[in-house]
């Protein structure tokens, strides 16, 4: 199972420079995919930021948010983080060497609890942290 980070979900549904590469990987990988409810929150936030910064129209962002939910329901295991994942995320976020933001720490904690084989991620800081923790990273 591959955990798909929000940084890789956004370009699937809202055009970005890495959109084609991420979509091609998703279509050809044959991997089981996982995201979390937290991914859906972050996606909605990222879409709203794109509207506020003029990178996307409001109707496009709203459609993308609906489409990512449909994608999750049809193609992904959707994890619901609980106390254990939040506590692990707090540990990870508190490790100076990892330099993780809270949301990224939560993603890595969730991926760990799912025993994901790796993560699909475009965020360089999170990629480095995942590698430091021994979590595989999918390169696109």
ZALUMSE-378982 format. One line per field, with one value per atom (N, C-alpha, C, CB): atom name; residue in three letters; residue number from 1; x, y, z. Coordinates in pm, whole numbers, plus 50000, padded with zeros to 5 digits. Glycine has a CB too. Layout:
site	(CA; ...)
code	(Ala; ...)
pos	(NUM; ...)
x	(X; ...)
y	(Y; ...)
z	(Z; ...)
//
This chain:
site	(N; CA; C; CB; N; CA; C; CB; N; CA; C; CB; N; CA; C; CB; N; CA; C; CB; N; CA; C; CB; N; CA; C; CB; N; CA; C; CB; N; CA; C; CB; N; CA; C; CB; N; CA; C; CB; N; CA; C; CB; N; CA; C; CB; N; CA; C; CB; N; CA; C; CB; N; CA; C; CB; N; CA; C; CB; N; CA; C; CB; N; CA; C; CB; N; CA; C; CB; N; CA; C; CB; N; CA; C; CB; N; CA; C; CB; N; CA; C; CB; N; CA; C; CB; N; CA; C; CB; N; CA; C; CB; N; CA; C; CB; N; CA; C; CB; N; CA; C; CB; N; CA; C; CB; N; CA; C; CB; N; CA; C; CB; N; CA; C; CB; N; CA; C; CB; N; CA; C; CB; N; CA; C; CB; N; CA; C; CB; N; CA; C; CB; N; CA; C; CB; N; CA; C; CB; N; CA; C; CB; N; CA; C; CB; N; CA; C; CB; N; CA; C; CB; N; CA; C; CB; N; CA; C; CB; N; CA; C; CB; N; CA; C; CB; N; CA; C; CB; N; CA; C; CB; N; CA; C; CB; N; CA; C; CB; N; CA; C; CB; N; CA; C; CB; N; CA; C; CB; N; CA; C; CB; N; CA; C; CB; N; CA; C; CB; N; CA; C; CB; N; CA; C; CB; N; CA; C; CB; N; CA; C; CB; N; CA; C; CB; N; CA; C; CB; N; CA; C; CB; N; CA; C; CB; N; CA; C; CB; N; CA; C; CB; N; CA; C; CB; N; CA; C; CB; N; CA; C; CB; N; CA; C; CB; N; CA; C; CB; N; CA; C; CB; N; CA; C; CB; N; CA; C; CB; N; CA; C; CB; N; CA; C; CB; N; CA; C; CB; N; CA; C; CB; N; CA; C; CB; N; CA; C; CB; N; CA; C; CB; N; CA; C; CB; N; CA; C; CB; N; CA; C; CB; N; CA; C; CB; N; CA; C; CB; N; CA; C; CB; N; CA; C; CB; N; CA; C; CB; N; CA; C; CB; N; CA; C; CB; N; CA; C; CB; N; CA; C; CB; N; CA; C; CB; N; CA; C; CB; N; CA; C; CB; N; CA; C; CB; N; CA; C; CB; N; CA; C; CB; N; CA; C; CB; N; CA; C; CB; N; CA; C; CB; N; CA; C; CB; N; CA; C; CB; N; CA; C; CB; N; CA; C; CB; N; CA; C; CB; N; CA; C; CB; N; CA; C; CB; N; CA; C; CB; N; CA; C; CB; N; CA; C; CB; N; CA; C; CB; N; CA; C; CB; N; CA; C; CB; N; CA; C; CB; N; CA; C; CB; N; CA; C; CB; N; CA; C; CB; N; CA; C; CB; N; CA; C; CB; N; CA; C; CB; N; CA; C; CB; N; CA; C; CB; N; CA; C; CB; N; CA; C; CB; N; CA; C; CB; N; CA; C; CB; N; CA; C; CB; N; CA; C; CB; N; CA; C; CB; N; CA; C; CB; N; CA; C; CB; N; CA; C; CB; N; CA; C; CB; N; CA; C; CB; N; CA; C; CB)
code	(Unk; Unk; Unk; Unk; Unk; Unk; Unk; Unk; Unk; Unk; Unk; Unk; Unk; Unk; Unk; Unk; Unk; Unk; Unk; Unk; Unk; Unk; Unk; Unk; Unk; Unk; Unk; Unk; Unk; Unk; Unk; Unk; Unk; Unk; Unk; Unk; Unk; Unk; Unk; Unk; Unk; Unk; Unk; Unk; Unk; Unk; Unk; Unk; Unk; Unk; Unk; Unk; Unk; Unk; Unk; Unk; Unk; Unk; Unk; Unk; Unk; Unk; Unk; Unk; Unk; Unk; Unk; Unk; Unk; Unk; Unk; Unk; Unk; Unk; Unk; Unk; Unk; Unk; Unk; Unk; Unk; Unk; Unk; Unk; Unk; Unk; Unk; Unk; Unk; Unk; Unk; Unk; Unk; Unk; Unk; Unk; Unk; Unk; Unk; Unk; Unk; Unk; Unk; Unk; Unk; Unk; Unk; Unk; Unk; Unk; Unk; Unk; Unk; Unk; Unk; Unk; Unk; Unk; Unk; Unk; Unk; Unk; Unk; Unk; Unk; Unk; Unk; Unk; Unk; Unk; Unk; Unk; Unk; Unk; Unk; Unk; Unk; Unk; Unk; Unk; Unk; Unk; Unk; Unk; Unk; Unk; Unk; Unk; Unk; Unk; Unk; Unk; Unk; Unk; Unk; Unk; Unk; Unk; Unk; Unk; Unk; Unk; Unk; Unk; Unk; Unk; Unk; Unk; Unk; Unk; Unk; Unk; Unk; Unk; Unk; Unk; Unk; Unk; Unk; Unk; Unk; Unk; Unk; Unk; Unk; Unk; Unk; Unk; Unk; Unk; Unk; Unk; Unk; Unk; Unk; Unk; Unk; Unk; Unk; Unk; Unk; Unk; Unk; Unk; Unk; Unk; Unk; Unk; Unk; Unk; Unk; Unk; Unk; Unk; Unk; Unk; Unk; Unk; Unk; Unk; Unk; Unk; Unk; Unk; Unk; Unk; Unk; Unk; Unk; Unk; Unk; Unk; Unk; Unk; Unk; Unk; Unk; Unk; Unk; Unk; Unk; Unk; Unk; Unk; Unk; Unk; Unk; Unk; Unk; Unk; Unk; Unk; Unk; Unk; Unk; Unk; Unk; Unk; Unk; Unk; Unk; Unk; Unk; Unk; Unk; Unk; Unk; Unk; Unk; Unk; Unk; Unk; Unk; Unk; Unk; Unk; Unk; Unk; Unk; Unk; Unk; Unk; Unk; Unk; Unk; Unk; Unk; Unk; Unk; Unk; Unk; Unk; Unk; Unk; Unk; Unk; Unk; Unk; Unk; Unk; Unk; Unk; Unk; Unk; Unk; Unk; Unk; Unk; Unk; Unk; Unk; Unk; Unk; Unk; Unk; Unk; Unk; Unk; Unk; Unk; Unk; Unk; Unk; Unk; Unk; Unk; Unk; Unk; Unk; Unk; Unk; Unk; Unk; Unk; Unk; Unk; Unk; Unk; Unk; Unk; Unk; Unk; Unk; Unk; Unk; Unk; Unk; Unk; Unk; Unk; Unk; Unk; Unk; Unk; Unk; Unk; Unk; Unk; Unk; Unk; Unk; Unk; Unk; Unk; Unk; Unk; Unk; Unk; Unk; Unk; Unk; Unk; Unk; Unk; Unk; Unk; Unk; Unk; Unk; Unk; Unk; Unk; Unk; Unk; Unk; Unk; Unk; Unk; Unk; Unk; Unk; Unk; Unk; Unk; Unk; Unk; Unk; Unk; Unk; Unk; Unk; Unk; Unk; Unk; Unk; Unk; Unk; Unk; Unk; Unk; Unk; Unk; Unk; Unk; Unk; Unk; Unk; Unk; Unk; Unk; Unk; Unk; Unk; Unk; Unk; Unk; Unk; Unk; Unk; Unk; Unk; Unk; Unk; Unk; Unk; Unk; Unk; Unk; Unk; Unk; Unk; Unk; Unk; Unk; Unk; Unk; Unk; Unk; Unk; Unk; Unk; Unk; Unk; Unk; Unk; Unk; Unk; Unk; Unk; Unk; Unk; Unk; Unk; Unk; Unk; Unk; Unk; Unk; Unk; Unk; Unk; Unk; Unk; Unk; Unk; Unk; Unk; Unk; Unk; Unk; Unk; Unk; Unk; Unk; Unk; Unk; Unk; Unk; Unk; Unk; Unk; Unk; Unk; Unk; Unk; Unk; Unk; Unk; Unk; Unk; Unk; Unk; Unk; Unk; Unk; Unk; Unk; Unk; Unk; Unk; Unk; Unk; Unk; Unk; Unk; Unk; Unk; Unk; Unk; Unk; Unk; Unk; Unk; Unk; Unk; Unk; Unk; Unk; Unk; Unk; Unk; Unk; Unk; Unk; Unk; Unk; Unk; Unk; Unk; Unk; Unk; Unk; Unk; Unk; Unk; Unk; Unk; Unk; Unk; Unk; Unk; Unk; Unk; Unk; Unk; Unk; Unk; Unk; Unk; Unk)
pos	(1; 1; 1; 1; 2; 2; 2; 2; 3; 3; 3; 3; 4; 4; 4; 4; 5; 5; 5; 5; 6; 6; 6; 6; 7; 7; 7; 7; 8; 8; 8; 8; 9; 9; 9; 9; 10; 10; 10; 10; 11; 11; 11; 11; 12; 12; 12; 12; 13; 13; 13; 13; 14; 14; 14; 14; 15; 15; 15; 15; 16; 16; 16; 16; 17; 17; 17; 17; 18; 18; 18; 18; 19; 19; 19; 19; 20; 20; 20; 20; 21; 21; 21; 21; 22; 22; 22; 22; 23; 23; 23; 23; 24; 24; 24; 24; 25; 25; 25; 25; 26; 26; 26; 26; 27; 27; 27; 27; 28; 28; 28; 28; 29; 29; 29; 29; 30; 30; 30; 30; 31; 31; 31; 31; 32; 32; 32; 32; 33; 33; 33; 33; 34; 34; 34; 34; 35; 35; 35; 35; 36; 36; 36; 36; 37; 37; 37; 37; 38; 38; 38; 38; 39; 39; 39; 39; 40; 40; 40; 40; 41; 41; 41; 41; 42; 42; 42; 42; 43; 43; 43; 43; 44; 44; 44; 44; 45; 45; 45; 45; 46; 46; 46; 46; 47; 47; 47; 47; 48; 48; 48; 48; 49; 49; 49; 49; 50; 50; 50; 50; 51; 51; 51; 51; 52; 52; 52; 52; 53; 53; 53; 53; 54; 54; 54; 54; 55; 55; 55; 55; 56; 56; 56; 56; 57; 57; 57; 57; 58; 58; 58; 58; 59; 59; 59; 59; 60; 60; 60; 60; 61; 61; 61; 61; 62; 62; 62; 62; 63; 63; 63; 63; 64; 64; 64; 64; 65; 65; 65; 65; 66; 66; 66; 66; 67; 67; 67; 67; 68; 68; 68; 68; 69; 69; 69; 69; 70; 70; 70; 70; 71; 71; 71; 71; 72; 72; 72; 72; 73; 73; 73; 73; 74; 74; 74; 74; 75; 75; 75; 75; 76; 76; 76; 76; 77; 77; 77; 77; 78; 78; 78; 78; 79; 79; 79; 79; 80; 80; 80; 80; 81; 81; 81; 81; 82; 82; 82; 82; 83; 83; 83; 83; 84; 84; 84; 84; 85; 85; 85; 85; 86; 86; 86; 86; 87; 87; 87; 87; 88; 88; 88; 88; 89; 89; 89; 89; 90; 90; 90; 90; 91; 91; 91; 91; 92; 92; 92; 92; 93; 93; 93; 93; 94; 94; 94; 94; 95; 95; 95; 95; 96; 96; 96; 96; 97; 97; 97; 97; 98; 98; 98; 98; 99; 99; 99; 99; 100; 100; 100; 100; 101; 101; 101; 101; 102; 102; 102; 102; 103; 103; 103; 103; 104; 104; 104; 104; 105; 105; 105; 105; 106; 106; 106; 106; 107; 107; 107; 107; 108; 108; 108; 108; 109; 109; 109; 109; 110; 110; 110; 110; 111; 111; 111; 111; 112; 112; 112; 112; 113; 113; 113; 113; 114; 114; 114; 114; 115; 115; 115; 115; 116; 116; 116; 116; 117; 117; 117; 117; 118; 118; 118; 118; 119; 119; 119; 119; 120; 120; 120; 120; 121; 121; 121; 121; 122; 122; 122; 122; 123; 123; 123; 123; 124; 124; 124; 124; 125; 125; 125; 125; 126; 126; 126; 126; 127; 127; 127; 127; 128; 128; 128; 128; 129; 129; 129; 129; 130; 130; 130; 130; 131; 131; 131; 131; 132; 132; 132; 132; 133; 133; 133; 133; 134; 134; 134; 134; 135; 135; 135; 135; 136; 136; 136; 136; 137; 137; 137; 137; 138; 138; 138; 138; 139; 139; 139; 139; 140; 140; 140; 140)
x	(50084; 50000; 50089; 49904; 50050; 50120; 50030; 50164; 50083; 50011; 50036; 50055; 49929; 49940; 49925; 49832; 50033; 50032; 49954; 50177; 49904; 49826; 49906; 49779; 50036; 50119; 50114; 50264; 50083; 50068; 49922; 50124; 49829; 49686; 49647; 49599; 49696; 49656; 49682; 49730; 49802; 49824; 49744; 49969; 49682; 49595; 49465; 49564; 49421; 49289; 49294; 49208; 49408; 49428; 49562; 49424; 49561; 49680; 49800; 49650; 49911; 50038; 50149; 50056; 50274; 50383; 50401; 50512; 50375; 50394; 50268; 50441; 50162; 50034; 50049; 49933; 50110; 50121; 50199; 50189; 50307; 50390; 50314; 50520; 50243; 50169; 50055; 50113; 49981; 49870; 49922; 49794; 50032; 50089; 50128; 50213; 50188; 50226; 50101; 50307; 50001; 49878; 49811; 49780; 49810; 49744; 49820; 49725; 49952; 50031; 50081; 50148; 50071; 50138; 50075; 50139; 49944; 49876; 49880; 49937; 49930; 49942; 49808; 50047; 49787; 49675; 49712; 49646; 49616; 49641; 49571; 49596; 49632; 49570; 49588; 49632; 49489; 49498; 49433; 49426; 49412; 49345; 49240; 49446; 49156; 49061; 49136; 48968; 49254; 49337; 49377; 49462; 49404; 49439; 49327; 49467; 49204; 49089; 49075; 48959; 49107; 49106; 49215; 49127; 49334; 49444; 49416; 49574; 49354; 49322; 49227; 49259; 49122; 49027; 49098; 48912; 49190; 49267; 49355; 49353; 49424; 49511; 49430; 49588; 49313; 49227; 49182; 49104; 49147; 49104; 49219; 49049; 49338; 49455; 49476; 49582; 49460; 49476; 49372; 49463; 49252; 49150; 49193; 49010; 49236; 49274; 49393; 49306; 49484; 49603; 49584; 49720; 49465; 49435; 49487; 49493; 49534; 49585; 49475; 49681; 49355; 49243; 49113; 49242; 49018; 48885; 48810; 48806; 48719; 48645; 48567; 48550; 48505; 48428; 48520; 48347; 48640; 48735; 48777; 48860; 48804; 48846; 48735; 48885; 48614; 48500; 48483; 48369; 48493; 48482; 48596; 48483; 48717; 48832; 48815; 48961; 48763; 48741; 48638; 48697; 48534; 48434; 48494; 48310; 48576; 48636; 48737; 48703; 48812; 48908; 48835; 49000; 48720; 48640; 48589; 48522; 48542; 48496; 48611; 48438; 48728; 48846; 48880; 48966; 48877; 48909; 48811; 48906; 48683; 48581; 48596; 48442; 48634; 48642; 48775; 48616; 48885; 49017; 49112; 49081; 49071; 49165; 49110; 49204; 49200; 49169; 49178; 49268; 49074; 49075; 49087; 48944; 49204; 49232; 49174; 49383; 49127; 49078; 49177; 48930; 49256; 49356; 49290; 49449; 49349; 49302; 49409; 49257; 49386; 49478; 49620; 49429; 49636; 49770; 49845; 49760; 49777; 49841; 49876; 49749; 49787; 49816; 49934; 49692; 49941; 50053; 50185; 50028; 50181; 50302; 50342; 50281; 50244; 50272; 50338; 50142; 50291; 50352; 50498; 50274; 50526; 50665; 50749; 50672; 50697; 50771; 50792; 50699; 50688; 50697; 50796; 50560; 50814; 50906; 51051; 50863; 51078; 51216; 51281; 51220; 51373; 51438; 51500; 51544; 51561; 51632; 51538; 51707; 51411; 51317; 51261; 51203; 51251; 51201; 51064; 51299; 50975; 50841; 50740; 50792; 50654; 50536; 50437; 50474; 50343; 50247; 50170; 50148; 50120; 50042; 50121; 49986; 50248; 50333; 50365; 50463; 50386; 50410; 50289; 50441; 50170; 50049; 50039; 49924; 50070; 50068; 50164; 50108; 50285; 50382; 50338; 50519; 50276; 50225; 50114; 50174; 50028; 49918; 49974; 49818; 50068; 50130; 50194; 50237; 50258; 50319; 50216; 50399; 50105; 50002; 49935; 49897; 49937; 49880; 49981; 49833; 50104; 50213; 50230; 50188; 50218; 50235; 50377; 50203; 50388; 50518; 50597; 50499; 50524; 50589; 50487; 50668; 50539; 50452; 50480; 50470; 50376; 50388; 50377; 50278; 50484; 50492; 50578; 50550; 50544; 50623; 50693; 50534; 50672; 50728; 50867; 50636; 50971; 51109; 51140; 51206; 51093; 51120; 51056; 51069; 50935; 50867; 50934; 50718; 50980; 51051; 51176; 51090; 51253; 51375; 51342; 51453; 51235; 51194; 51150; 51081; 51073; 51027; 51148; 50934; 51244; 51364; 51438; 51457; 51449; 51517; 51446; 51525; 51315; 51237; 51229; 51096; 51293; 51291; 51164; 51310; 51089; 50968; 51005; 50857; 50963; 50992; 50923; 50950; 50986; 50931; 50919; 51019; 50802; 50780; 50830; 50628; 50916; 50968; 50887; 51119; 50844; 50776; 50846; 50625)
y	(49883; 50000; 50124; 49999; 50223; 50349; 50458; 50383; 50534; 50646; 50768; 50674; 50831; 50946; 51073; 50940; 51149; 51275; 51380; 51323; 51480; 51586; 51658; 51686; 51670; 51737; 51665; 51745; 51536; 51460; 51453; 51319; 51471; 51471; 51598; 51455; 51711; 51838; 51842; 51954; 51805; 51814; 51714; 51794; 51617; 51525; 51596; 51397; 51687; 51749; 51898; 51730; 51962; 52102; 52109; 52197; 52160; 52159; 52227; 52229; 52154; 52201; 52141; 52163; 52188; 52135; 51983; 52201; 51921; 51776; 51695; 51746; 51759; 51689; 51565; 51783; 51580; 51467; 51351; 51512; 51380; 51274; 51198; 51332; 51270; 51204; 51120; 51308; 51177; 51104; 50978; 51194; 50991; 50875; 50765; 50917; 50804; 50704; 50636; 50769; 50715; 50657; 50561; 50769; 50597; 50513; 50385; 50590; 50388; 50272; 50186; 50317; 50234; 50166; 50034; 50256; 50026; 49906; 49891; 49785; 49991; 49985; 50012; 50087; 49952; 49992; 50128; 49887; 50217; 50353; 50381; 50453; 50467; 50511; 50661; 50437; 50724; 50862; 50866; 50962; 50984; 50995; 51105; 51023; 51108; 51218; 51350; 51199; 51346; 51467; 51514; 51441; 51421; 51457; 51538; 51331; 51499; 51568; 51709; 51489; 51727; 51860; 51946; 51852; 51891; 51966; 51999; 51888; 51907; 51933; 52052; 51808; 52054; 52165; 52297; 52141; 52294; 52413; 52458; 52387; 52364; 52397; 52455; 52272; 52399; 52451; 52594; 52359; 52618; 52752; 52852; 52749; 52810; 52898; 52935; 52830; 52838; 52866; 52968; 52737; 52964; 53063; 53200; 53023; 53205; 53334; 53398; 53315; 53316; 53370; 53390; 53278; 53358; 53379; 53269; 53507; 53157; 53047; 52958; 52965; 52967; 52883; 52958; 52746; 52932; 52990; 52914; 52986; 52982; 52922; 52799; 53023; 52804; 52687; 52568; 52722; 52593; 52485; 52420; 52538; 52503; 52451; 52368; 52566; 52415; 52341; 52207; 52424; 52206; 52081; 51986; 52110; 52039; 51955; 51890; 52038; 51966; 51912; 51800; 52023; 51816; 51709; 51588; 51759; 51611; 51499; 51421; 51552; 51490; 51418; 51327; 51516; 51372; 51287; 51164; 51368; 51182; 51068; 50971; 51118; 51024; 50942; 50861; 51030; 50927; 50859; 50746; 50959; 50773; 50670; 50550; 50730; 50575; 50467; 50393; 50524; 50464; 50407; 50397; 50486; 50445; 50452; 50393; 50596; 50343; 50321; 50458; 50215; 50498; 50630; 50608; 50712; 50640; 50621; 50737; 50609; 50702; 50802; 50804; 50770; 50912; 50913; 50918; 51033; 50845; 50840; 50888; 50698; 50863; 50909; 50860; 50861; 50735; 50679; 50756; 50531; 50784; 50857; 51001; 50859; 51065; 51202; 51203; 51264; 51105; 51100; 51073; 50992; 50983; 50956; 51081; 50836; 51150; 51273; 51377; 51330; 51386; 51481; 51444; 51482; 51315; 51271; 51312; 51119; 51283; 51315; 51465; 51260; 51543; 51688; 51747; 51753; 51680; 51728; 51691; 51676; 51609; 51571; 51678; 51431; 51753; 51863; 51821; 51924; 51705; 51662; 51642; 51533; 51610; 51585; 51714; 51500; 51818; 51948; 51937; 52006; 51860; 51837; 51939; 51697; 51982; 52058; 51959; 52139; 52009; 51922; 51833; 52006; 51890; 51813; 51702; 51903; 51731; 51629; 51518; 51692; 51556; 51455; 51363; 51522; 51421; 51339; 51245; 51428; 51292; 51204; 51085; 51283; 51113; 51006; 50909; 51064; 50961; 50873; 50783; 50956; 50839; 50760; 50655; 50853; 50695; 50599; 50484; 50668; 50518; 50416; 50323; 50480; 50378; 50292; 50202; 50378; 50243; 50159; 50056; 50248; 50064; 49981; 50000; 49833; 50126; 50158; 50124; 50308; 50071; 50037; 50163; 49952; 50271; 50397; 50508; 50385; 50628; 50742; 50803; 50847; 50856; 50935; 51079; 50898; 51155; 51288; 51376; 51283; 51504; 51599; 51703; 51669; 51699; 51794; 51745; 51812; 51820; 51775; 51754; 51877; 51842; 51826; 51699; 51947; 51672; 51550; 51426; 51554; 51434; 51322; 51288; 51356; 51389; 51366; 51306; 51497; 51354; 51300; 51156; 51384; 51125; 50987; 50895; 50978; 50937; 50856; 50834; 50922; 50940; 50930; 50832; 51067; 50818; 50725; 50585; 50780; 50567; 50436; 50406; 50331; 50511; 50495; 50513; 50596; 50421; 50431; 50552; 50304; 50606; 50722; 50690; 50848; 50718; 50699; 50824; 50671; 50807; 50920; 50935; 50901; 51056; 51087; 51204; 51119)
z	(50000; 50000; 50000; 50122; 49919; 49913; 49970; 49767; 50064; 50121; 50032; 50270; 49987; 49898; 49981; 49785; 49988; 50061; 49983; 50087; 50054; 49992; 49883; 50097; 49902; 49801; 49666; 49848; 49668; 49543; 49499; 49560; 49590; 49553; 49478; 49678; 49525; 49465; 49314; 49533; 49266; 49121; 49038; 49093; 49102; 49027; 48989; 49111; 49074; 49055; 49022; 49179; 49045; 49008; 48936; 49135; 48815; 48729; 48796; 48595; 48799; 48852; 48766; 49003; 48783; 48700; 48708; 48742; 48822; 48837; 48808; 48978; 48761; 48740; 48652; 48677; 48537; 48443; 48503; 48313; 48573; 48631; 48740; 48689; 48826; 48934; 48876; 49034; 48781; 48719; 48649; 48619; 48577; 48507; 48606; 48423; 48718; 48818; 48875; 48932; 48910; 48967; 48869; 49006; 48742; 48642; 48612; 48515; 48629; 48589; 48705; 48510; 48827; 48938; 48978; 49057; 48974; 49021; 49172; 48958; 49242; 49388; 49454; 49437; 49571; 49657; 49714; 49771; 49722; 49768; 49899; 49662; 49978; 50103; 50117; 50226; 50175; 50218; 50357; 50116; 50409; 50538; 50531; 50652; 50630; 50641; 50650; 50763; 50713; 50721; 50581; 50806; 50489; 50351; 50288; 50268; 50316; 50257; 50313; 50282; 50442; 50502; 50437; 50656; 50427; 50366; 50220; 50377; 50148; 50008; 49997; 49942; 50079; 50077; 50108; 50178; 50203; 50238; 50121; 50362; 50058; 49944; 49829; 49897; 49803; 49696; 49729; 49675; 49854; 49895; 49885; 50039; 49919; 49907; 49760; 49964; 49671; 49528; 49481; 49446; 49535; 49501; 49553; 49560; 49679; 49740; 49671; 49888; 49619; 49552; 49402; 49576; 49354; 49212; 49120; 49168; 49178; 49097; 49043; 49179; 49101; 49057; 49080; 49133; 48993; 49009; 49118; 48875; 49184; 49295; 49250; 49355; 49132; 49087; 49058; 48962; 49007; 48982; 49115; 48907; 49214; 49345; 49407; 49439; 49396; 49453; 49381; 49443; 49249; 49172; 49207; 49021; 49221; 49254; 49390; 49250; 49485; 49620; 49617; 49716; 49538; 49524; 49454; 49446; 49352; 49277; 49361; 49151; 49447; 49530; 49629; 49605; 49678; 49768; 49694; 49828; 49572; 49491; 49466; 49355; 49431; 49408; 49532; 49367; 49646; 49773; 49800; 49889; 49780; 49805; 49712; 49789; 49588; 49488; 49487; 49352; 49517; 49490; 49608; 49386; 49724; 49836; 49965; 49860; 50044; 50185; 50249; 50253; 50320; 50384; 50535; 50349; 50587; 50729; 50810; 50753; 50927; 51022; 51138; 51072; 51148; 51255; 51393; 51238; 51482; 51621; 51716; 51658; 51842; 51947; 51923; 52083; 51884; 51862; 51754; 51825; 51643; 51533; 51575; 51408; 51649; 51694; 51791; 51760; 51878; 51972; 51900; 52079; 51802; 51724; 51644; 51628; 51589; 51515; 51606; 51453; 51729; 51824; 51849; 51958; 51862; 51879; 51759; 51900; 51640; 51518; 51502; 51396; 51527; 51514; 51614; 51533; 51726; 51828; 51806; 51959; 51704; 51674; 51586; 51603; 51645; 51574; 51441; 51660; 51439; 51319; 51200; 51347; 51226; 51117; 51057; 51167; 51135; 51086; 51020; 50987; 51084; 51028; 51078; 51064; 50988; 51027; 51085; 50906; 51163; 51232; 51135; 51313; 51027; 50931; 50865; 50826; 50833; 50772; 50871; 50718; 50996; 51100; 51112; 51237; 51104; 51111; 50993; 51118; 50873; 50755; 50775; 50627; 50822; 50841; 50950; 50874; 51055; 51161; 51107; 51280; 51025; 50966; 50871; 50890; 50787; 50694; 50773; 50605; 50883; 50967; 51027; 51078; 51074; 51135; 51034; 51205; 50907; 50800; 50748; 50685; 50799; 50747; 50598; 50778; 50555; 50413; 50370; 50385; 50250; 50192; 50160; 50066; 50137; 50104; 50093; 49975; 50063; 50042; 49905; 50154; 49846; 49724; 49771; 49615; 49757; 49816; 49726; 49960; 49719; 49641; 49728; 49540; 49857; 49951; 49994; 50075; 49957; 49981; 50130; 49923; 50215; 50359; 50413; 50438; 50368; 50413; 50356; 50372; 50232; 50170; 50252; 50024; 50287; 50366; 50502; 50383; 50564; 50695; 50682; 50755; 50577; 50556; 50539; 50431; 50459; 50439; 50571; 50336; 50651; 50780; 50872; 50847; 50855; 50938; 50877; 50957; 50762; 50698; 50620; 50801; 50586; 50505; 50360; 50547; 50275; 50133; 50071; 50061; 49968; 49898; 49750; 49920; 49694; 49551; 49478; 49519; 49382; 49304; 49176; 49272; 49149; 49022; 48957; 49044)
//
